[in-house]
Structures are given as C-alpha cells and as structure tokens.
Amino acid sequence: MSRIAKITAFLVTLSVLCFFIATRFNINPTHSLGDKLDEFNGVAVYYNGAINSTLGRATTSDGYNLGLRFQCVEFVKRYYYERFKHKMPNSMGHAKEFFSAKLADGELNKERMLFQYRNGAGSGPATEDLIVFAPWVLNRFGHVAIVSEVGPDFIEVVQQNAGPFGSTRERYPLEKREGRLHVGNDRVLGWLRREQLNPSIVLTPSSGNSLPSGRVKS
C-alpha cells in the first residue's frame, strides 16, 4: 500500500472513530444527561449529550408514548402534549417520518392529526408549529423542533438533542422566492400545525379521549 493510501485509510478510520465517539458518548464536561437547558412556554428542554444517546422511553401518566429521552422527537411530542393535550394517532416514528411527502400543502396529516405545510409552497411557519428537517449525512433520522419566534426575515426554533455543544435555539432566514415564503435551509421539509389556515376546517376533540379529529363545518 502506498504512503498516500495509508494516510487516507488512517484519516478515514480516525473520522469514523471520532464520529462514533461524538454520537454515542457525552463529550461535554459542563453538562450531564438530563440537565435542563432551556424552556419554551413552560416546557423544558433537556440535555441529551451525544445525538444517539437515549435514557429510556418516556410516557405520560395516561400511557401515551412521548418517545426516547431526550431525543428531539420526545421534546416536540411532550411540548404538544403539555401545551395542548395533543396526542398523535401514530405515537411512533423517527423525526423524518413526521412529514409525509404524499400530502398536499395544507392537508391534514392523519398520523399526527396536524395540518401539514410544505416549505416554499405558500405561507410561512407560525409560532408553535412543529418543524421537520430531512436526514443528512450526520443524522439519518432527521430532526424536529418547535418554532419559537417568527420575525420579518427569520424564524427561530427551539430544539432538543442538538448535539453535545449545540444550541437549544437556532435561527434560519425567512425568504420570499417567487412570491412564496421559504425557510432558508434546504433540509427544512415543512411544518405541522394544530389549526388549519382555512377557517372552514376546525379540529375538535373526539369523544372519550383528548385526540383531535378533523371536521368540516357545515
């Protein structure tokens, strides 16, 4: 094997090793897993250390599955449950599975019982929307967060499991492209919302539980 090939092989091996360590072990000595880092509307954001860390499954007192502590999915589901008593019909799934590519803009996502909007299809996100990011090379499961602020040319999200040195808050540009609002991050697939922009459609609690269902006003 040539010297260049050996160096290349060493660098590849080192990169893989560093990625393995950084995604499975807490390398930030200033925080321990489960530390409270932030909160939004009274819902806490906890430290998860490495992005692949988990501390068991979180469930509510009535048995609803929130996800694995303290992954990004656990935060957004806990946020919607604590804020709105909202339960998703499909209580499982990775972050990327919160967005359904087969749905039209503004259509009800029945697995999450939230209305779904595509990035760049029309209107922009609103505060407390659940925003969905596609997978990328360092995270094959995707990412979800809550929109915490919408400005004239930016949005801010609040998130859990941003990595050992990541921030709980992150901002992205909000741009107009061909007259349509677009979040300036190509990984943003879209966002989910409890209320439809079309006032002729409302969500009402179904009988016997706190699960909302779609109903068209007559």
C-alpha atoms as an extended CHARMM CRD file, in Angstrom:
* protein
*
       218  EXT
         1         1  MET       CA              0.0000000000        0.0000000000        0.0000000000  PROA      1               0.0000000000
         2         2  SER       CA              1.3550000000        3.4310000000       -0.9360000000  PROA      2               0.0000000000
         3         3  ARG       CA              2.0760000000        6.1020000000        1.6490000000  PROA      3               0.0000000000
         4         4  ILE       CA             -0.8380000000        8.2530000000        0.3820000000  PROA      4               0.0000000000
         5         5  ALA       CA             -3.2100000000        5.2980000000        0.5870000000  PROA      5               0.0000000000
         6         6  LYS       CA             -2.0810000000        4.5740000000        4.1560000000  PROA      6               0.0000000000
         7         7  ILE       CA             -2.6140000000        8.1990000000        5.1890000000  PROA      7               0.0000000000
         8         8  THR       CA             -6.0400000000        8.2170000000        3.5500000000  PROA      8               0.0000000000
         9         9  ALA       CA             -7.0330000000        4.9820000000        5.2790000000  PROA      9               0.0000000000
        10        10  PHE       CA             -5.8210000000        6.3670000000        8.6270000000  PROA      10              0.0000000000
        11        11  LEU       CA             -7.7930000000        9.6110000000        8.2100000000  PROA      11              0.0000000000
        12        12  VAL       CA            -10.9410000000        7.7160000000        7.2410000000  PROA      12              0.0000000000
        13        13  THR       CA            -10.5880000000        5.4070000000       10.2460000000  PROA      13              0.0000000000
        14        14  LEU       CA             -9.9500000000        8.3710000000       12.5420000000  PROA      14              0.0000000000
        15        15  SER       CA            -13.0020000000       10.2020000000       11.2100000000  PROA      15              0.0000000000
        16        16  VAL       CA            -15.2150000000        7.1660000000       11.7230000000  PROA      16              0.0000000000
        17        17  LEU       CA            -13.8750000000        6.7120000000       15.2660000000  PROA      17              0.0000000000
        18        18  CYS       CA            -14.4230000000       10.3900000000       16.1290000000  PROA      18              0.0000000000
        19        19  PHE       CA            -17.9580000000       10.2540000000       14.7360000000  PROA      19              0.0000000000
        20        20  PHE       CA            -18.7010000000        7.0960000000       16.7300000000  PROA      20              0.0000000000
        21        21  ILE       CA            -17.4640000000        8.6650000000       19.9700000000  PROA      21              0.0000000000
        22        22  ALA       CA            -19.1490000000       12.0390000000       19.4100000000  PROA      22              0.0000000000
        23        23  THR       CA            -22.5250000000       10.4710000000       18.6250000000  PROA      23              0.0000000000
        24        24  ARG       CA            -22.5810000000        7.9500000000       21.4610000000  PROA      24              0.0000000000
        25        25  PHE       CA            -20.7400000000        9.4990000000       24.3970000000  PROA      25              0.0000000000
        26        26  ASN       CA            -21.1320000000       12.7680000000       26.2530000000  PROA      26              0.0000000000
        27        27  ILE       CA            -18.0020000000       14.7560000000       25.4040000000  PROA      27              0.0000000000
        28        28  ASN       CA            -19.1760000000       17.9970000000       27.0030000000  PROA      28              0.0000000000
        29        29  PRO       CA            -17.9470000000       18.0460000000       30.6350000000  PROA      29              0.0000000000
        30        30  THR       CA            -20.1290000000       21.0390000000       31.5550000000  PROA      30              0.0000000000
        31        31  HSD       CA            -23.4160000000       19.1040000000       31.3000000000  PROA      31              0.0000000000
        32        32  SER       CA            -24.8240000000       15.7620000000       32.3780000000  PROA      32              0.0000000000
        33        33  LEU       CA            -27.5580000000       13.8630000000       30.5530000000  PROA      33              0.0000000000
        34        34  GLY       CA            -30.9460000000       15.1390000000       31.6730000000  PROA      34              0.0000000000
        35        35  ASP       CA            -29.7840000000       18.6400000000       32.6440000000  PROA      35              0.0000000000
        36        36  LYS       CA            -32.4140000000       21.2900000000       31.9410000000  PROA      36              0.0000000000
        37        37  LEU       CA            -31.0120000000       23.6760000000       29.3280000000  PROA      37              0.0000000000
        38        38  ASP       CA            -33.9550000000       25.8190000000       28.2990000000  PROA      38              0.0000000000
        39        39  GLU       CA            -37.7250000000       26.0460000000       28.2610000000  PROA      39              0.0000000000
        40        40  PHE       CA            -40.3990000000       27.4270000000       25.9720000000  PROA      40              0.0000000000
        41        41  ASN       CA            -43.8950000000       28.2250000000       27.2310000000  PROA      41              0.0000000000
        42        42  GLY       CA            -43.1000000000       26.2790000000       30.3700000000  PROA      42              0.0000000000
        43        43  VAL       CA            -41.9880000000       23.1090000000       28.5620000000  PROA      43              0.0000000000
        44        44  ALA       CA            -38.4240000000       22.1240000000       29.4230000000  PROA      44              0.0000000000
        45        45  VAL       CA            -35.6070000000       21.3000000000       27.0160000000  PROA      45              0.0000000000
        46        46  TYR       CA            -33.1650000000       18.7270000000       28.4010000000  PROA      46              0.0000000000
        47        47  TYR       CA            -29.5780000000       17.8950000000       27.5650000000  PROA      47              0.0000000000
        48        48  ASN       CA            -29.0770000000       14.6410000000       25.6830000000  PROA      48              0.0000000000
        49        49  GLY       CA            -25.3070000000       14.7110000000       25.1700000000  PROA      49              0.0000000000
        50        50  ALA       CA            -24.4280000000       12.6540000000       22.1010000000  PROA      50              0.0000000000
        51        51  ILE       CA            -27.1500000000       12.6930000000       19.4530000000  PROA      51              0.0000000000
        52        52  ASN       CA            -27.6110000000        8.9080000000       19.6430000000  PROA      52              0.0000000000
        53        53  SER       CA            -27.9390000000        8.8230000000       23.4320000000  PROA      53              0.0000000000
        54        54  THR       CA            -31.1990000000        7.6040000000       24.9520000000  PROA      54              0.0000000000
        55        55  LEU       CA            -32.3430000000        7.3200000000       28.5650000000  PROA      55              0.0000000000
        56        56  GLY       CA            -35.2930000000        5.0030000000       28.1090000000  PROA      56              0.0000000000
        57        57  ARG       CA            -38.7800000000        5.6320000000       26.8050000000  PROA      57              0.0000000000
        58        58  ALA       CA            -40.8700000000        8.4840000000       28.1840000000  PROA      58              0.0000000000
        59        59  THR       CA            -44.6080000000        8.0040000000       28.6500000000  PROA      59              0.0000000000
        60        60  THR       CA            -47.3140000000       10.1770000000       30.1840000000  PROA      60              0.0000000000
        61        61  SER       CA            -49.3690000000        9.2240000000       33.2300000000  PROA      61              0.0000000000
        62        62  ASP       CA            -52.1280000000        8.0090000000       30.9040000000  PROA      62              0.0000000000
        63        63  GLY       CA            -49.7590000000        5.8050000000       28.9080000000  PROA      63              0.0000000000
        64        64  TYR       CA            -49.1430000000        7.9820000000       25.8470000000  PROA      64              0.0000000000
        65        65  ASN       CA            -45.7350000000        7.3850000000       24.2690000000  PROA      65              0.0000000000
        66        66  LEU       CA            -43.6050000000       10.5420000000       24.0370000000  PROA      66              0.0000000000
        67        67  GLY       CA            -40.5030000000        8.8440000000       22.6370000000  PROA      67              0.0000000000
        68        68  LEU       CA            -36.9720000000        8.1730000000       23.7900000000  PROA      68              0.0000000000
        69        69  ARG       CA            -35.4720000000       10.5290000000       26.3680000000  PROA      69              0.0000000000
        70        70  PHE       CA            -34.0690000000       13.0720000000       25.4440000000  PROA      70              0.0000000000
        71        71  GLN       CA            -34.2790000000       12.8900000000       21.6950000000  PROA      71              0.0000000000
        72        72  CYS       CA            -35.7490000000       15.6760000000       19.5510000000  PROA      72              0.0000000000
        73        73  VAL       CA            -38.9760000000       13.7210000000       18.9950000000  PROA      73              0.0000000000
        74        74  GLU       CA            -39.5510000000       13.3950000000       22.7400000000  PROA      74              0.0000000000
        75        75  PHE       CA            -39.4100000000       17.1780000000       23.1410000000  PROA      75              0.0000000000
        76        76  VAL       CA            -41.8610000000       18.0920000000       20.3650000000  PROA      76              0.0000000000
        77        77  LYS       CA            -44.3680000000       15.4400000000       21.4080000000  PROA      77              0.0000000000
        78        78  ARG       CA            -44.0510000000       16.4340000000       25.0640000000  PROA      78              0.0000000000
        79        79  TYR       CA            -44.4890000000       20.0790000000       24.0410000000  PROA      79              0.0000000000
        80        80  TYR       CA            -47.7300000000       19.3840000000       22.1910000000  PROA      80              0.0000000000
        81        81  TYR       CA            -48.9890000000       17.1370000000       24.9730000000  PROA      81              0.0000000000
        82        82  GLU       CA            -48.2210000000       19.5500000000       27.8200000000  PROA      82              0.0000000000
        83        83  ARG       CA            -49.3610000000       22.6490000000       25.9480000000  PROA      83              0.0000000000
        84        84  PHE       CA            -52.4210000000       21.3050000000       24.1520000000  PROA      84              0.0000000000
        85        85  LYS       CA            -53.0760000000       17.7780000000       25.4790000000  PROA      85              0.0000000000
        86        86  HSD       CA            -52.5000000000       16.7120000000       21.8980000000  PROA      86              0.0000000000
        87        87  LYS       CA            -51.9370000000       13.0200000000       21.2210000000  PROA      87              0.0000000000
        88        88  MET       CA            -50.7860000000       11.7400000000       17.8560000000  PROA      88              0.0000000000
        89        89  PRO       CA            -52.6030000000        8.6750000000       16.4810000000  PROA      89              0.0000000000
        90        90  ASN       CA            -49.2160000000        7.2940000000       15.4100000000  PROA      90              0.0000000000
        91        91  SER       CA            -47.1410000000        7.6520000000       18.5530000000  PROA      91              0.0000000000
        92        92  MET       CA            -44.0580000000        6.0780000000       16.9650000000  PROA      92              0.0000000000
        93        93  GLY       CA            -41.6170000000        7.1170000000       14.2360000000  PROA      93              0.0000000000
        94        94  HSD       CA            -38.3390000000        8.8840000000       13.6340000000  PROA      94              0.0000000000
        95        95  ALA       CA            -38.2290000000       12.6380000000       13.1290000000  PROA      95              0.0000000000
        96        96  LYS       CA            -38.1820000000       12.3840000000        9.3280000000  PROA      96              0.0000000000
        97        97  GLU       CA            -41.4310000000       10.3830000000        9.4450000000  PROA      97              0.0000000000
        98        98  PHE       CA            -43.3830000000       13.3120000000       10.8840000000  PROA      98              0.0000000000
        99        99  PHE       CA            -43.5650000000       14.7840000000        7.3780000000  PROA      99              0.0000000000
       100       100  SER       CA            -45.4950000000       12.8930000000        4.7010000000  PROA      100             0.0000000000
       101       101  ALA       CA            -44.3110000000       13.6570000000        1.1610000000  PROA      101             0.0000000000
       102       102  LYS       CA            -47.5650000000       12.3730000000       -0.3350000000  PROA      102             0.0000000000
       103       103  LEU       CA            -49.7170000000       15.1000000000        1.2630000000  PROA      103             0.0000000000
       104       104  ALA       CA            -50.6340000000       18.3410000000       -0.4620000000  PROA      104             0.0000000000
       105       105  ASP       CA            -49.8230000000       21.6660000000        1.1610000000  PROA      105             0.0000000000
       106       106  GLY       CA            -52.3150000000       22.3600000000        3.9510000000  PROA      106             0.0000000000
       107       107  GLU       CA            -53.6650000000       18.8050000000        4.0550000000  PROA      107             0.0000000000
       108       108  LEU       CA            -54.3690000000       17.0270000000        7.3370000000  PROA      108             0.0000000000
       109       109  ASN       CA            -51.6460000000       14.5950000000        8.3570000000  PROA      109             0.0000000000
       110       110  LYS       CA            -53.8280000000       11.9390000000        9.9830000000  PROA      110             0.0000000000
       111       111  GLU       CA            -50.9240000000       10.0910000000       11.5770000000  PROA      111             0.0000000000
       112       112  ARG       CA            -50.0660000000       13.2040000000       13.5960000000  PROA      112             0.0000000000
       113       113  MET       CA            -53.5310000000       14.8230000000       13.4650000000  PROA      113             0.0000000000
       114       114  LEU       CA            -51.9030000000       18.0910000000       12.4530000000  PROA      114             0.0000000000
       115       115  PHE       CA            -52.1570000000       20.1030000000        9.2530000000  PROA      115             0.0000000000
       116       116  GLN       CA            -49.0210000000       19.8890000000        7.1430000000  PROA      116             0.0000000000
       117       117  TYR       CA            -47.3790000000       22.6690000000        5.1270000000  PROA      117             0.0000000000
       118       118  ARG       CA            -44.5270000000       22.3830000000        2.6630000000  PROA      118             0.0000000000
       119       119  ASN       CA            -41.5370000000       24.6900000000        2.8050000000  PROA      119             0.0000000000
       120       120  GLY       CA            -41.8330000000       27.1970000000       -0.0280000000  PROA      120             0.0000000000
       121       121  ALA       CA            -45.3160000000       26.1270000000       -1.1100000000  PROA      121             0.0000000000
       122       122  GLY       CA            -47.1690000000       29.1840000000        0.1610000000  PROA      122             0.0000000000
       123       123  SER       CA            -47.4530000000       30.5820000000        3.6550000000  PROA      123             0.0000000000
       124       124  GLY       CA            -44.6160000000       30.5730000000        6.1440000000  PROA      124             0.0000000000
       125       125  PRO       CA            -44.4280000000       28.8680000000        9.5330000000  PROA      125             0.0000000000
       126       126  ALA       CA            -46.1140000000       30.2170000000       12.6610000000  PROA      126             0.0000000000
       127       127  THR       CA            -45.0510000000       30.2140000000       16.2970000000  PROA      127             0.0000000000
       128       128  GLU       CA            -45.5320000000       26.7860000000       17.9220000000  PROA      128             0.0000000000
       129       129  ASP       CA            -45.5580000000       24.9380000000       14.6170000000  PROA      129             0.0000000000
       130       130  LEU       CA            -43.7020000000       21.6250000000       14.6450000000  PROA      130             0.0000000000
       131       131  ILE       CA            -40.9540000000       21.9660000000       12.0300000000  PROA      131             0.0000000000
       132       132  VAL       CA            -39.4110000000       18.9350000000       10.2980000000  PROA      132             0.0000000000
       133       133  PHE       CA            -35.8800000000       18.6020000000        8.9020000000  PROA      133             0.0000000000
       134       134  ALA       CA            -34.7990000000       15.9560000000        6.4070000000  PROA      134             0.0000000000
       135       135  PRO       CA            -31.9930000000       13.4780000000        7.1880000000  PROA      135             0.0000000000
       136       136  TRP       CA            -28.4250000000       14.4150000000        6.3360000000  PROA      136             0.0000000000
       137       137  VAL       CA            -25.0150000000       12.7690000000        6.4090000000  PROA      137             0.0000000000
       138       138  LEU       CA            -24.5640000000       13.1380000000       10.1920000000  PROA      138             0.0000000000
       139       139  ASN       CA            -28.1460000000       12.2480000000       11.0840000000  PROA      139             0.0000000000
       140       140  ARG       CA            -30.0560000000        9.6690000000        9.0530000000  PROA      140             0.0000000000
       141       141  PHE       CA            -33.1950000000       10.0060000000       11.2100000000  PROA      141             0.0000000000
       142       142  GLY       CA            -33.9240000000       13.6760000000       10.5200000000  PROA      142             0.0000000000
       143       143  HSD       CA            -34.7780000000       16.2890000000       13.1320000000  PROA      143             0.0000000000
       144       144  VAL       CA            -37.8190000000       18.0430000000       14.5860000000  PROA      144             0.0000000000
       145       145  ALA       CA            -38.1740000000       21.2500000000       16.5900000000  PROA      145             0.0000000000
       146       146  ILE       CA            -40.7420000000       23.8440000000       17.6420000000  PROA      146             0.0000000000
       147       147  VAL       CA            -40.9390000000       27.2810000000       16.0110000000  PROA      147             0.0000000000
       148       148  SER       CA            -40.3490000000       29.6890000000       18.9050000000  PROA      148             0.0000000000
       149       149  GLU       CA            -40.3470000000       33.0170000000       17.0390000000  PROA      149             0.0000000000
       150       150  VAL       CA            -41.1820000000       34.3610000000       13.5900000000  PROA      150             0.0000000000
       151       151  GLY       CA            -39.6380000000       37.6610000000       12.5150000000  PROA      151             0.0000000000
       152       152  PRO       CA            -39.8990000000       39.6710000000        9.3110000000  PROA      152             0.0000000000
       153       153  ASP       CA            -36.9380000000       37.8640000000        7.7610000000  PROA      153             0.0000000000
       154       154  PHE       CA            -36.1470000000       34.9520000000       10.0870000000  PROA      154             0.0000000000
       155       155  ILE       CA            -37.5830000000       32.1600000000       12.1740000000  PROA      155             0.0000000000
       156       156  GLU       CA            -36.1990000000       30.8200000000       15.4380000000  PROA      156             0.0000000000
       157       157  VAL       CA            -36.6400000000       27.2410000000       16.5800000000  PROA      157             0.0000000000
       158       158  VAL       CA            -36.2490000000       25.6710000000       19.9910000000  PROA      158             0.0000000000
       159       159  GLN       CA            -34.8990000000       22.1430000000       19.9410000000  PROA      159             0.0000000000
       160       160  GLN       CA            -33.6870000000       19.2160000000       21.9940000000  PROA      160             0.0000000000
       161       161  ASN       CA            -30.7460000000       16.9530000000       21.1410000000  PROA      161             0.0000000000
       162       162  ALA       CA            -28.7600000000       19.4460000000       19.0850000000  PROA      162             0.0000000000
       163       163  GLY       CA            -25.5090000000       17.6760000000       19.9780000000  PROA      163             0.0000000000
       164       164  PRO       CA            -23.1100000000       17.9880000000       22.9290000000  PROA      164             0.0000000000
       165       165  PHE       CA            -22.1520000000       21.5600000000       22.0220000000  PROA      165             0.0000000000
       166       166  GLY       CA            -25.2500000000       22.5510000000       20.0350000000  PROA      166             0.0000000000
       167       167  SER       CA            -27.6450000000       25.3400000000       20.9710000000  PROA      167             0.0000000000
       168       168  THR       CA            -31.2610000000       24.8840000000       22.0260000000  PROA      168             0.0000000000
       169       169  ARG       CA            -32.1600000000       27.9020000000       19.8520000000  PROA      169             0.0000000000
       170       170  GLU       CA            -31.3070000000       28.3490000000       16.2110000000  PROA      170             0.0000000000
       171       171  ARG       CA            -32.3250000000       30.9160000000       13.5920000000  PROA      171             0.0000000000
       172       172  TYR       CA            -32.8770000000       30.4960000000        9.8680000000  PROA      172             0.0000000000
       173       173  PRO       CA            -33.5900000000       33.1350000000        7.2160000000  PROA      173             0.0000000000
       174       174  LEU       CA            -37.1720000000       33.5650000000        6.0440000000  PROA      174             0.0000000000
       175       175  GLU       CA            -37.1210000000       34.4830000000        2.3680000000  PROA      175             0.0000000000
       176       176  LYS       CA            -39.5380000000       35.1420000000       -0.4510000000  PROA      176             0.0000000000
       177       177  ARG       CA            -38.9800000000       33.0360000000       -3.5470000000  PROA      177             0.0000000000
       178       178  GLU       CA            -41.3140000000       33.6790000000       -6.4550000000  PROA      178             0.0000000000
       179       179  GLY       CA            -43.7220000000       35.3310000000       -4.0450000000  PROA      179             0.0000000000
       180       180  ARG       CA            -43.7550000000       32.4080000000       -1.6030000000  PROA      180             0.0000000000
       181       181  LEU       CA            -42.2390000000       32.2860000000        1.8520000000  PROA      181             0.0000000000
       182       182  HSD       CA            -39.3670000000       29.8610000000        2.1970000000  PROA      182             0.0000000000
       183       183  VAL       CA            -37.2460000000       28.9340000000        5.2130000000  PROA      183             0.0000000000
       184       184  GLY       CA            -33.6730000000       29.2960000000        4.0130000000  PROA      184             0.0000000000
       185       185  ASN       CA            -32.4670000000       25.8530000000        4.9830000000  PROA      185             0.0000000000
       186       186  ASP       CA            -32.7170000000       23.1380000000        2.3440000000  PROA      186             0.0000000000
       187       187  ARG       CA            -33.2020000000       20.4550000000        4.9980000000  PROA      187             0.0000000000
       188       188  VAL       CA            -36.4900000000       22.0100000000        6.1450000000  PROA      188             0.0000000000
       189       189  LEU       CA            -39.2480000000       19.8680000000        4.6350000000  PROA      189             0.0000000000
       190       190  GLY       CA            -42.1230000000       21.7860000000        6.1780000000  PROA      190             0.0000000000
       191       191  TRP       CA            -44.1330000000       22.2490000000        9.3630000000  PROA      191             0.0000000000
       192       192  LEU       CA            -47.1720000000       20.8340000000       11.1300000000  PROA      192             0.0000000000
       193       193  ARG       CA            -49.8820000000       22.9160000000       12.8010000000  PROA      193             0.0000000000
       194       194  ARG       CA            -52.8810000000       22.3230000000       15.0350000000  PROA      194             0.0000000000
       195       195  GLU       CA            -55.1020000000       24.8230000000       13.2280000000  PROA      195             0.0000000000
       196       196  GLN       CA            -55.7990000000       24.9660000000        9.5270000000  PROA      196             0.0000000000
       197       197  LEU       CA            -55.3120000000       28.3330000000        7.8240000000  PROA      197             0.0000000000
       198       198  ASN       CA            -58.6420000000       27.7120000000        6.0970000000  PROA      198             0.0000000000
       199       199  PRO       CA            -61.2390000000       28.7650000000        8.7220000000  PROA      199             0.0000000000
       200       200  SER       CA            -63.8290000000       26.3970000000        7.2340000000  PROA      200             0.0000000000
       201       201  ILE       CA            -61.9540000000       23.4640000000        8.7940000000  PROA      201             0.0000000000
       202       202  VAL       CA            -61.5320000000       23.0300000000       12.5420000000  PROA      202             0.0000000000
       203       203  LEU       CA            -60.1690000000       20.4290000000       14.9120000000  PROA      203             0.0000000000
       204       204  THR       CA            -62.4040000000       19.1860000000       17.7000000000  PROA      204             0.0000000000
       205       205  PRO       CA            -61.7240000000       16.6460000000       20.4640000000  PROA      205             0.0000000000
       206       206  SER       CA            -63.1280000000       13.2160000000       19.7650000000  PROA      206             0.0000000000
       207       207  SER       CA            -65.3290000000       11.6590000000       22.4380000000  PROA      207             0.0000000000
       208       208  GLY       CA            -63.6550000000        9.6740000000       25.1640000000  PROA      208             0.0000000000
       209       209  ASN       CA            -60.1140000000       10.9860000000       24.7870000000  PROA      209             0.0000000000
       210       210  SER       CA            -58.0510000000       14.0580000000       24.0040000000  PROA      210             0.0000000000
       211       211  LEU       CA            -57.2910000000       13.0780000000       20.4160000000  PROA      211             0.0000000000
       212       212  PRO       CA            -58.4650000000       15.7490000000       17.9810000000  PROA      212             0.0000000000
       213       213  SER       CA            -60.1530000000       14.8020000000       14.7430000000  PROA      213             0.0000000000
       214       214  GLY       CA            -60.7910000000       16.7640000000       11.5680000000  PROA      214             0.0000000000
       215       215  ARG       CA            -64.3020000000       18.0880000000       10.9750000000  PROA      215             0.0000000000
       216       216  VAL       CA            -65.6260000000       20.3240000000        8.2450000000  PROA      216             0.0000000000
       217       217  LYS       CA            -68.1050000000       22.9730000000        9.3360000000  PROA      217             0.0000000000
       218       218  SER       CA            -71.4760000000       22.6540000000        7.7040000000  PROA      218             0.0000000000
